């Protein structure tokens, strides 16, 4: 098949005389030494020929399969006129059939069954390596991905047929050799009978060895091509979700979605887009892969809804104003969306029960995640309900407790298997509905005990079991959230209550500097003023300072050195805010400190200016 390659190898290999003695010294004039040399030479020559044969099989297989997988294959309709396929399957098995026939023609089956086994193993190993390395090159658009899935299924089916035919031919060839050998000798010779028996046993062993090797190689290749066909079929969801992210994602959870689209138009658009793609998939994809493809679409659609929630929360920056304007309308829209999307998939499951045998259970299993997100959002709305209505009456709807979401948070952890990602997801959901109470859910999640993550297990052979290869990130909730949070800056945790908002709205030190009076600067004594005027000045200073007394300013005042005690002057009472720092007792209207109430306290009826 490769005359130039054959000539170059022969010239390089046989340019010098091979050393058949392997460095040993023989006495060729002695009969026993001569026999030993002859047998050793034949054995060495056979080993050299076997190594040369297997080397050429490997080189040719590598070159052929590399060219096949790298070449561009034209897509066309299959024999049924419906399925989209390419020439990959025909190209692969044209070379495999030629190679197997070449091996059979050299009578290697009977003369060297181990060599036959090695040649077949090399052929399938090279094919497996090329398939594993180049399989993703066929998944570059919607049509080529469908064709690749169909081709991988066709290769697995064709391989099973070819190997079955090969095993039958090998069995027939060995039986023919056995009959010819038995008929060539007389049956009355005891030595011949023993030879027959040994030959039959060796023939049976050879056939068993070759068939076992073929079964092992076939099993490995069938598993590889079937898994790659499923992977290609599941990859079709990527092209569907690209359309949804481009057209639907900006509209989902918008103010228009909440206030105007009362008939769940966004959810209907999602199902219509999926249906347009699904018609083409049913027409062009192999029927064996339809269920696997539908499962991937279900998982990706549900996770797409969660992705929209996380992205909206990342763009909402207010710590006091909720993203959603009305609790009732928001929960109605979400419940309506769930009803539309879930109903669409359940309709397909009931319509095609023969094809979709397990779809109903998968829908229920995957929908549990969306239901948990919905319950957490509802609890977040409930935690932010006011105790009193705008008219001053008590709110008849009871405020929800943060602990009510514990069950659903624990359930999300069992699916995500990452505590940090679970906390961020719950925090983002809470941030949309009740940002003022977000600190409560973070405090609660910090004290929660989460279900233990499932550790990777070992199979029977002690090999670590890893996750299966999945196309994209939307099929795995944890991978999707991790990919999103890598590109989103982590939001700072909220402070308790509205403290953060108070600090932002308080007077800053820069504004204090612009005022006509600086309370931190010690006022010099002005000559010619009476004690009464100085007391009046002190009263105005204290009154002015009380307007700037925020939490941060009080802490600064408490850290400064104590001023000398002045002579108490009878002045009007000036109210002072309750001190945050416990070391500074607040002044009560009766003129007593807010500490232990000691009558000898230095704060009694005295005002300090620090």
C-alpha positions as CSV (number, residue, x, y, z in Angstrom):
1,X,0.0,0.0,0.0
2,X,3.0,2.2,0.6
3,X,5.7,1.1,-1.9
4,X,8.0,4.0,-1.2
5,X,7.7,3.6,2.5
6,X,8.3,-0.2,2.1
7,X,11.4,0.3,0.0
8,X,12.9,2.8,2.4
9,X,12.3,0.6,5.4
10,X,13.7,-2.5,3.6
11,X,16.8,-0.6,2.5
12,X,17.4,0.9,5.9
13,X,16.8,-2.4,7.7
14,X,18.7,-4.8,5.5
15,X,21.5,-2.5,4.4
16,X,23.8,-4.5,6.8
17,X,23.8,-8.1,7.7
18,X,21.9,-8.8,10.9
19,X,23.7,-10.5,13.7
20,X,21.8,-13.7,14.2
21,X,24.3,-15.1,16.8
22,X,23.5,-12.3,19.3
23,X,27.2,-12.2,20.3
24,X,27.4,-15.9,21.1
25,X,30.1,-18.3,19.8
26,X,29.1,-21.5,18.1
27,X,31.2,-24.5,17.0
28,X,29.7,-25.1,13.6
29,X,31.8,-28.3,13.1
30,X,29.9,-30.0,16.0
31,X,26.5,-31.3,15.0
32,X,24.7,-30.3,18.3
33,X,26.2,-26.8,18.1
34,X,25.1,-26.4,14.5
35,X,21.5,-27.5,15.3
36,X,21.4,-25.0,18.2
37,X,22.7,-22.2,16.0
38,X,20.0,-23.0,13.4
39,X,17.2,-23.0,15.9
40,X,18.4,-19.8,17.6
41,X,18.8,-18.1,14.2
42,X,15.3,-19.0,13.1
43,X,13.9,-17.8,16.4
44,X,15.8,-14.5,16.2
45,X,14.7,-14.0,12.6
46,X,11.1,-14.6,13.5
47,X,11.3,-12.1,16.3
48,X,12.8,-9.5,13.9
49,X,10.1,-10.2,11.3
50,X,7.4,-9.9,14.0
51,X,8.7,-6.6,15.3
52,X,9.1,-5.2,11.7
53,X,5.5,-6.3,10.9
54,X,4.0,-4.7,14.0
55,X,6.0,-1.5,13.5
56,X,4.7,-1.1,10.0
57,X,1.1,-1.8,11.0
58,X,1.4,1.0,13.7
59,X,3.1,3.5,11.3
60,X,0.5,3.0,8.6
61,X,-2.4,3.0,11.0
62,X,-1.2,6.3,12.5
63,X,-0.8,8.0,9.2
64,X,-4.1,6.8,7.7
65,X,-6.2,7.6,10.8
66,X,-4.5,11.0,11.1
67,X,-5.3,11.9,7.5
68,X,-8.9,10.6,7.9
69,X,-9.7,12.7,11.0
70,X,-8.0,15.8,9.8
71,X,-9.6,15.9,6.4
72,X,-12.8,17.8,5.7
73,X,-15.8,15.5,5.4
74,X,-18.8,16.5,3.3
75,X,-22.2,16.1,4.9
76,X,-25.1,14.4,3.1
77,X,-28.4,12.7,3.8
78,X,-28.2,9.0,4.8
79,X,-29.9,6.1,3.1
80,X,-33.2,6.9,4.8
81,X,-33.1,10.4,3.3
82,X,-33.5,12.0,6.7
83,X,-30.4,11.7,8.9
84,X,-27.4,14.0,8.3
85,X,-24.1,12.0,8.1
86,X,-20.6,12.4,6.7
87,X,-18.0,10.1,5.1
88,X,-16.1,9.5,8.4
89,X,-17.5,6.1,9.0
90,X,-16.8,4.8,5.4
91,X,-13.3,6.2,5.4
92,X,-12.4,4.6,8.8
93,X,-13.7,1.1,7.9
94,X,-12.3,1.1,4.4
95,X,-8.8,1.1,5.9
96,X,-9.7,-1.3,8.7
97,X,-11.2,-3.9,6.3
98,X,-8.1,-3.7,4.0
99,X,-5.7,-4.1,6.9
100,X,-7.6,-7.1,8.4
101,X,-7.7,-8.8,5.0
102,X,-4.0,-8.2,4.6
103,X,-3.3,-9.8,8.0
104,X,-5.5,-12.8,7.1
105,X,-3.8,-13.3,3.7
106,X,-0.4,-13.8,5.3
107,X,-1.6,-16.9,7.2
108,X,-0.7,-15.3,10.5
109,X,-3.8,-16.7,12.2
110,X,-2.3,-20.2,12.5
111,X,1.4,-19.6,12.4
112,X,1.5,-16.8,15.0
113,X,-1.8,-16.1,16.8
114,X,-0.1,-13.9,19.3
115,X,1.2,-11.7,16.4
116,X,-2.3,-11.6,15.0
117,X,-3.6,-10.4,18.4
118,X,-0.9,-7.7,18.7
119,X,-1.6,-6.4,15.2
120,X,-5.4,-6.1,15.9
121,X,-4.7,-4.5,19.2
122,X,-2.3,-1.9,17.6
123,X,-4.9,-1.1,14.9
124,X,-7.7,-0.4,17.5
125,X,-5.4,1.5,19.9
126,X,-4.4,3.9,17.1
127,X,-8.0,4.4,16.1
128,X,-9.0,5.0,19.7
129,X,-6.2,7.6,20.2
130,X,-7.2,9.5,17.1
131,X,-10.8,9.5,18.0
132,X,-10.1,10.8,21.5
133,X,-7.8,13.5,20.2
134,X,-9.8,14.8,17.2
135,X,-13.5,14.2,18.3
136,X,-14.1,17.8,19.3
137,X,-13.1,19.1,15.8
138,X,-16.5,17.9,14.5
139,X,-18.6,20.0,16.9
140,X,-18.3,23.5,15.4
141,X,-21.9,24.2,14.5
142,X,-25.4,22.8,14.8
143,X,-25.5,20.7,11.6
144,X,-21.9,19.3,12.0
145,X,-22.7,18.4,15.6
146,X,-25.7,16.4,14.5
147,X,-23.6,14.7,11.7
148,X,-20.9,13.8,14.2
149,X,-23.3,12.2,16.6
150,X,-24.8,10.1,13.8
151,X,-21.3,9.2,12.5
152,X,-20.1,8.0,15.9
153,X,-23.2,5.8,16.3
154,X,-22.6,4.4,12.8
155,X,-19.0,3.7,13.5
156,X,-19.9,1.7,16.6
157,X,-22.6,-0.3,14.8
158,X,-20.3,-0.9,11.8
159,X,-17.5,-2.0,14.1
160,X,-19.7,-4.5,15.9
161,X,-20.7,-6.0,12.5
162,X,-17.2,-6.1,11.2
163,X,-15.8,-7.8,14.3
164,X,-18.5,-10.4,14.3
165,X,-17.8,-11.2,10.6
166,X,-14.1,-11.3,11.3
167,X,-14.6,-13.8,14.2
168,X,-16.7,-16.0,11.9
169,X,-14.0,-15.9,9.1
170,X,-11.2,-16.8,11.6
171,X,-13.2,-19.7,13.0
172,X,-13.8,-21.0,9.5
173,X,-10.2,-20.6,8.5
174,X,-8.9,-22.5,11.6
175,X,-11.4,-25.3,11.1
176,X,-10.3,-25.6,7.5
177,X,-6.6,-25.8,8.4
178,X,-7.5,-28.4,11.0
179,X,-9.4,-30.6,8.5
180,X,-6.6,-30.4,6.0
181,X,-4.0,-31.4,8.5
182,X,-6.0,-34.4,9.7
183,X,-6.7,-35.7,6.2
184,X,-3.0,-35.5,5.3
185,X,-1.8,-38.4,7.6
186,X,-2.9,-42.0,8.2
187,X,-5.2,-42.4,11.2
188,X,-3.6,-45.7,12.4
189,X,-0.4,-44.1,13.5
190,X,-0.2,-43.5,17.3
191,X,2.3,-40.6,16.8
192,X,0.0,-39.0,14.3
193,X,-3.0,-39.3,16.6
194,X,-1.2,-37.6,19.4
195,X,-0.1,-34.9,16.9
196,X,-3.7,-34.5,15.8
197,X,-4.8,-34.0,19.4
198,X,-2.1,-31.5,20.1
199,X,-2.9,-29.6,16.9
200,X,-6.6,-29.4,17.8
201,X,-5.7,-28.1,21.2
202,X,-3.3,-25.5,19.8
203,X,-5.9,-24.5,17.1
204,X,-8.6,-24.1,19.7
205,X,-6.3,-22.0,21.9
206,X,-5.3,-19.8,19.0
207,X,-9.0,-19.2,18.1
208,X,-9.9,-18.5,21.7
209,X,-7.0,-16.1,22.1
210,X,-7.9,-14.1,18.9
211,X,-11.6,-14.0,19.8
212,X,-10.9,-12.8,23.3
213,X,-8.7,-10.1,22.0
214,X,-11.3,-9.0,19.5
215,X,-14.0,-8.9,22.2
216,X,-11.9,-6.8,24.5
217,X,-11.0,-4.3,21.7
218,X,-14.5,-4.2,20.5
219,X,-16.0,-3.5,23.9
220,X,-13.5,-0.6,24.5
221,X,-14.2,1.0,21.1
222,X,-18.0,0.6,21.3
223,X,-18.0,2.3,24.7
224,X,-15.8,5.2,23.4
225,X,-17.9,5.9,20.3
226,X,-21.2,5.6,22.1
227,X,-20.1,8.0,24.8
228,X,-18.8,10.4,22.1
229,X,-22.1,10.2,20.3
230,X,-24.0,11.0,23.5
231,X,-21.6,13.9,24.1
232,X,-22.2,15.3,20.6
233,X,-26.0,15.0,21.0
234,X,-25.9,16.7,24.4
235,X,-23.7,19.5,22.9
236,X,-26.7,20.6,20.8
237,X,-28.1,22.5,23.8
238,X,-25.2,24.9,23.5
239,X,-26.6,26.3,20.2
240,X,-30.1,26.5,21.6
241,X,-29.0,28.4,24.8
242,X,-26.9,30.8,22.7
243,X,-30.1,32.0,21.1
244,X,-31.9,32.2,24.5
245,X,-29.0,34.2,26.1
246,X,-28.9,36.6,23.1
247,X,-32.7,37.3,22.9
248,X,-34.4,36.2,26.1
249,X,-31.8,36.9,28.9
250,X,-32.0,40.7,28.8
251,X,-35.8,40.6,29.1
252,X,-36.1,38.0,31.9
253,X,-36.7,39.5,35.3
254,X,-36.9,43.0,33.9
255,X,-39.5,45.6,35.0
256,X,-41.5,44.8,31.8
257,X,-41.5,41.1,32.8
258,X,-42.8,42.0,36.3
259,X,-45.4,44.6,35.4
260,X,-46.6,44.2,31.8
261,X,-46.1,40.6,30.6
262,X,-48.9,39.1,32.6
263,X,-49.3,36.0,30.4
264,X,-45.7,34.8,30.9
265,X,-44.6,35.8,27.4
266,X,-40.9,35.4,28.2
267,X,-41.4,31.7,29.2
268,X,-43.5,31.1,26.1
269,X,-40.7,32.6,24.0
270,X,-38.2,30.2,25.6
271,X,-40.4,27.1,24.8
272,X,-41.0,28.3,21.2
273,X,-37.3,28.7,20.6
274,X,-36.6,25.2,22.0
275,X,-39.4,23.8,19.9
276,X,-37.9,25.3,16.6
277,X,-34.6,23.6,17.3
278,X,-36.2,20.4,18.5
279,X,-38.1,19.8,15.2
280,X,-34.8,19.8,13.3
281,X,-33.2,17.5,15.9
282,X,-36.0,14.9,15.6
283,X,-35.7,15.0,11.8
284,X,-31.9,14.8,11.5
285,X,-30.6,13.0,14.7
286,X,-30.5,9.3,15.2
287,X,-33.5,8.1,17.3
288,X,-31.2,6.4,19.8
289,X,-29.8,9.8,20.9
290,X,-33.1,11.8,21.2
291,X,-33.6,11.0,24.9
292,X,-30.0,12.0,25.8
293,X,-30.4,15.2,23.9
294,X,-33.7,16.1,25.6
295,X,-32.3,15.5,29.0
296,X,-29.5,17.9,28.3
297,X,-32.0,20.6,27.1
298,X,-34.0,20.2,30.2
299,X,-31.0,20.6,32.5
300,X,-29.7,23.6,30.5
301,X,-33.1,25.4,30.5
302,X,-33.6,25.1,34.2
303,X,-30.1,26.2,35.0
304,X,-30.4,29.1,32.5
305,X,-33.3,30.4,34.6
306,X,-31.1,30.3,37.7
307,X,-28.3,32.0,35.8
308,X,-30.6,34.9,34.9
309,X,-31.4,35.4,38.6
310,X,-27.7,35.5,39.6
311,X,-26.8,38.0,36.8
312,X,-29.7,40.3,37.8
313,X,-28.6,40.2,41.4
314,X,-25.0,41.1,40.4
315,X,-26.2,44.3,38.7
316,X,-28.4,45.4,41.6
317,X,-26.2,47.6,43.8
318,X,-28.7,49.0,46.3
319,X,-28.5,47.8,49.9
320,X,-31.9,49.1,50.9
321,X,-34.2,49.1,47.8
322,X,-35.3,45.6,46.6
323,X,-34.8,44.8,42.9
324,X,-38.4,43.6,42.5
325,X,-41.1,46.2,43.1
326,X,-44.0,43.9,44.2
327,X,-43.9,40.6,45.9
328,X,-47.2,39.3,44.7
329,X,-46.7,40.1,41.0
330,X,-43.1,38.7,41.1
331,X,-44.1,35.4,42.6
332,X,-47.0,35.1,40.2
333,X,-44.7,35.6,37.2
334,X,-42.2,33.0,38.5
335,X,-44.9,30.4,39.2
336,X,-46.3,31.1,35.7
337,X,-42.9,30.6,34.1
338,X,-42.4,27.4,35.9
339,X,-45.8,26.1,34.9
340,X,-45.1,26.9,31.2
341,X,-41.6,25.5,31.0
342,X,-42.3,22.4,33.0
343,X,-45.5,21.8,31.2
344,X,-43.7,22.0,27.8
345,X,-41.3,19.2,28.7
346,X,-44.0,17.1,30.4
347,X,-46.0,17.3,27.2
348,X,-43.1,15.9,25.2
349,X,-42.6,13.1,27.8
350,X,-46.2,12.0,27.5
351,X,-46.3,12.4,23.7
352,X,-43.3,10.1,23.1
353,X,-43.3,7.6,25.8
354,X,-41.6,4.9,23.7
355,X,-38.6,7.2,23.1
356,X,-38.6,9.1,26.4
357,X,-38.8,6.4,29.0
358,X,-37.2,8.2,31.8
359,X,-37.9,11.9,31.0
360,X,-40.7,12.3,33.5
361,X,-38.6,11.3,36.5
362,X,-35.7,13.5,35.2
363,X,-38.0,16.5,34.9
364,X,-39.1,16.1,38.5
365,X,-35.5,15.6,39.7
366,X,-34.2,18.7,37.9
367,X,-37.2,20.9,38.8
368,X,-36.5,20.4,42.5
369,X,-33.6,22.9,42.2
370,X,-35.9,25.6,40.7
371,X,-38.5,24.9,43.4
372,X,-35.8,25.4,46.1
373,X,-34.8,28.7,44.6
374,X,-38.5,29.8,44.4
375,X,-39.0,28.9,48.1
376,X,-35.9,30.8,49.2
377,X,-37.0,33.9,47.2
378,X,-40.4,33.7,48.8
379,X,-38.9,33.5,52.3
380,X,-36.7,36.5,51.5
381,X,-39.8,38.5,50.5
382,X,-41.4,37.4,53.7
383,X,-38.5,38.5,55.9
384,X,-38.6,42.0,54.4
385,X,-42.3,42.6,55.0
386,X,-43.0,45.7,57.2
387,X,-44.7,45.2,60.6
388,X,-47.0,48.1,59.9
389,X,-48.7,49.2,56.7
390,X,-48.5,52.7,55.3
391,X,-51.8,53.7,57.0
392,X,-50.3,52.8,60.4
393,X,-52.2,49.6,60.9
394,X,-50.6,46.3,61.7
395,X,-49.6,44.1,58.7
396,X,-52.0,41.1,58.7
397,X,-49.3,39.0,56.8
398,X,-46.8,37.6,59.3
399,X,-43.2,38.4,58.7
400,X,-41.2,35.2,57.7
401,X,-38.2,34.0,59.7
402,X,-34.9,33.5,58.1
403,X,-34.6,30.0,59.5
404,X,-37.5,28.9,57.3
405,X,-35.1,28.7,54.4
406,X,-32.7,26.3,56.1
407,X,-34.2,23.2,54.5
408,X,-33.9,24.5,51.0
409,X,-30.4,25.9,51.5
410,X,-29.3,22.4,52.6
411,X,-31.0,20.9,49.6
412,X,-29.1,23.3,47.3
413,X,-25.8,22.2,49.0
414,X,-26.5,18.6,48.1
415,X,-26.7,19.5,44.4
416,X,-24.0,22.2,44.3
417,X,-21.5,20.4,46.7
418,X,-19.7,23.6,47.4
419,X,-20.6,25.6,50.6
420,X,-19.1,28.9,49.4
421,X,-21.0,28.8,46.0
422,X,-24.2,27.8,47.8
423,X,-23.9,30.8,50.2
424,X,-23.3,33.2,47.3
425,X,-26.3,31.9,45.4
426,X,-28.6,32.2,48.4
427,X,-27.2,35.7,49.2
428,X,-27.9,36.8,45.6
429,X,-31.5,35.6,45.8
430,X,-32.0,37.4,49.1
431,X,-30.4,40.6,47.7
432,X,-33.1,40.8,45.1
433,X,-36.0,40.6,47.5
434,X,-34.9,42.0,50.8
435,X,-31.4,43.6,50.7
436,X,-32.0,45.2,54.1
437,X,-32.3,41.8,55.7
438,X,-29.4,40.2,53.7
439,X,-27.1,40.4,56.8
440,X,-29.6,38.0,58.6
441,X,-29.3,35.3,56.0
442,X,-25.6,35.5,55.9
443,X,-25.5,35.3,59.7
444,X,-27.8,32.3,59.6
445,X,-25.9,30.5,56.9
446,X,-22.7,31.0,58.9
447,X,-24.2,29.1,61.8
448,X,-25.8,26.3,59.7
449,X,-24.5,22.8,59.4
450,X,-24.4,21.6,55.8
451,X,-24.7,18.1,54.5
452,X,-21.3,16.5,53.9
453,X,-20.2,16.7,50.3
454,X,-20.1,13.3,48.5
455,X,-16.4,12.3,48.2
456,X,-15.1,10.7,45.0
457,X,-15.4,6.9,45.3
458,X,-13.2,4.1,44.2
459,X,-14.4,1.4,41.9
460,X,-13.7,-2.4,42.4
461,X,-10.2,-2.1,40.9
462,X,-9.3,0.8,43.2
463,X,-9.3,3.4,40.5
464,X,-10.7,6.9,41.3
465,X,-14.0,7.5,39.7
466,X,-14.2,10.9,38.1
467,X,-17.0,12.9,36.7
468,X,-18.1,12.2,33.1
469,X,-17.2,14.7,30.4
470,X,-20.0,17.1,29.9
471,X,-20.4,19.7,27.1
472,X,-20.5,23.3,28.3
473,X,-21.2,24.4,31.9
474,X,-25.0,24.6,31.9
475,X,-25.4,20.9,32.4
476,X,-23.7,21.1,35.8
477,X,-25.1,23.6,38.3
478,X,-21.9,23.9,40.3
479,X,-19.7,24.4,37.2
480,X,-22.1,27.0,35.9
481,X,-22.2,29.1,39.1
482,X,-18.4,28.8,39.5
483,X,-17.9,30.1,36.0
484,X,-20.3,33.0,36.6
485,X,-18.7,34.0,39.9
486,X,-15.3,34.0,38.4
487,X,-16.3,37.0,36.3
488,X,-18.3,38.8,39.0
489,X,-16.8,40.8,41.7
490,X,-17.9,39.6,45.1
491,X,-20.3,42.0,46.8
492,X,-19.3,43.3,50.2
493,X,-21.3,41.7,53.0
494,X,-24.1,44.0,54.4
495,X,-23.7,45.4,57.9
496,X,-26.4,44.8,60.5
497,X,-29.6,46.8,60.0
498,X,-29.1,50.0,58.1
499,X,-25.7,50.9,59.7
500,X,-24.0,50.9,56.3
501,X,-26.6,53.3,54.9
502,X,-26.3,55.6,58.0
503,X,-22.5,55.8,57.7
504,X,-22.8,56.7,54.0
505,X,-25.4,59.4,54.7
506,X,-23.6,60.9,57.7
507,X,-21.5,64.1,57.5
508,X,-18.0,63.3,56.3
509,X,-14.8,64.8,57.9
510,X,-14.3,66.9,54.7
511,X,-17.6,68.6,55.3
512,X,-16.7,69.3,58.9
513,X,-13.6,71.1,57.8
514,X,-15.7,73.5,55.7
515,X,-17.8,74.6,58.6
516,X,-17.0,77.8,60.6
517,X,-16.4,75.8,63.7
518,X,-14.2,72.8,64.3
519,X,-15.2,70.9,67.5
520,X,-11.8,69.0,67.6
521,X,-9.9,72.2,68.0
522,X,-9.4,73.5,71.5
523,X,-10.9,77.0,71.9
524,X,-8.5,79.6,73.3
525,X,-9.6,81.7,76.2
526,X,-10.6,85.2,75.0
527,X,-9.7,88.0,77.5
528,X,-12.4,90.5,78.5
529,X,-15.3,88.0,78.5
530,X,-17.3,87.1,81.6
531,X,-17.9,83.7,82.9
532,X,-21.5,83.8,81.8
533,X,-20.5,84.5,78.2
534,X,-18.0,81.6,78.3
535,X,-20.7,79.3,79.6
536,X,-23.0,80.5,76.7
537,X,-20.2,79.8,74.2
538,X,-19.7,76.3,75.7
539,X,-23.4,75.6,75.4
540,X,-23.4,76.6,71.7
541,X,-20.4,74.4,71.0
542,X,-22.0,71.4,72.6
543,X,-25.3,72.0,70.8
544,X,-23.4,72.3,67.4
545,X,-21.3,69.2,68.1
546,X,-24.4,67.1,68.9
547,X,-25.6,67.6,65.3
548,X,-22.4,65.9,64.0
549,X,-22.4,63.1,66.6
550,X,-22.5,60.0,64.4
551,X,-21.2,56.6,65.4
552,X,-17.8,57.2,64.0
553,X,-17.5,60.7,65.6
554,X,-18.4,59.4,69.0
555,X,-15.7,56.7,68.8
556,X,-13.2,59.4,67.8
557,X,-14.2,61.5,70.8
558,X,-13.9,58.6,73.2
559,X,-10.3,58.0,72.1
560,X,-9.0,61.5,72.8
561,X,-7.4,62.6,76.0
562,X,-9.5,63.9,78.8
563,X,-9.7,67.6,79.1
564,X,-9.3,69.4,82.5
565,X,-12.4,69.6,84.6
566,X,-14.0,73.1,84.4
567,X,-16.0,74.8,87.1
568,X,-19.6,73.7,86.7
569,X,-21.8,76.5,85.4
570,X,-25.6,76.4,85.5
571,X,-26.6,76.0,81.9
572,X,-29.7,74.7,80.1
573,X,-29.9,70.9,79.5
574,X,-28.5,69.8,76.2
575,X,-29.6,66.4,75.0
576,X,-26.8,64.0,73.9
577,X,-27.4,60.9,71.7
578,X,-27.1,57.5,73.2
579,X,-23.5,56.5,73.1
580,X,-22.4,53.5,71.0
581,X,-19.2,53.1,73.0
582,X,-20.0,51.5,76.4
583,X,-17.1,53.3,78.0
584,X,-18.9,56.6,77.5
585,X,-22.2,56.8,79.5
586,X,-24.9,58.9,78.0
587,X,-26.4,61.9,79.8
588,X,-30.0,61.3,81.0
589,X,-32.5,64.1,81.3
590,X,-32.1,64.0,85.1
591,X,-28.4,64.8,84.6
592,X,-27.2,61.3,85.6
593,X,-24.9,59.2,83.6
594,X,-26.1,56.1,81.8
595,X,-23.5,53.9,83.5
596,X,-23.8,52.3,86.9
597,X,-25.7,55.4,88.2
598,X,-23.1,56.3,90.9
599,X,-23.9,59.7,92.5
600,X,-20.2,60.5,92.7
601,X,-19.7,60.1,88.9
602,X,-17.7,62.8,87.3
603,X,-20.3,62.9,84.5
604,X,-23.0,64.2,86.8
605,X,-24.2,67.6,85.7
606,X,-20.9,68.1,83.9
607,X,-20.1,68.5,80.2
608,X,-16.8,67.5,78.7
609,X,-15.4,68.9,75.6
610,X,-12.6,66.9,74.2
